[in-house]
Amino acid sequence: MFEPHGDTQFLIEGQMLLVELRGPWNAELIDCYDRQSRPLMAGLSAAGRWGVIAITRISTMFTDDGAQRLRDLLRQPSPTLNRAATAFVIAPEVEGYRLCDPLLHEIYDPIAPFEIFESLPPAKAWVRARIAGVAAS
């Protein structure tokens, strides 16, 4: 088993889970994310519609096993119950900027409305609108 390549930090803001992710992302980092986020997601889900904003730092690159581990996790019902939206914030200076967009869409599009933004304010506005039940645009 390898060490996680990056780290994660979490903040709950209303019905949004903000996750700061420092990549690159391997399976071990995804496992750490799962252990830390699962109870937070369960609490948000119990309160109704909620959303996730992943704010990427340093790198948004995945190892193959990291991408597969994330796909496997998101197929489980508990982390996605009542999820209204997922947004990623990937600034132009982050390694993998735009390169990982197709992979992220492949992973997240089947779960809930999904978008990628370059900064946090529009991501928050978009997720809040999805939580409120506004149709994705």
Sequence and secondary structure as in RCSB ss.txt:
>XXXX:A:sequence
MFEPHGDTQFLIEGQMLLVELRGPWNAELIDCYDRQSRPLMAGLSAAGRWGVIAITRISTMFTDDGAQRLRDLLR
QPSPTLNRAATAFVIAPEVEGYRLCDPLLHEIYDPIAPFEIFESLPPAKAWVRARIAGVAAS
>XXXX:A:secstr
    SSEEEEEEETTEEEEEEES B HHHHHHHHHHHHHHHHHHHHTS EEEEEEEESB  B HHHHHHHHHHHH
SSGGGTTEEEEEEE  TTSBTTTTSHHHHHHHHTTTS EEEESSHHHHHHHHHHHHTT    
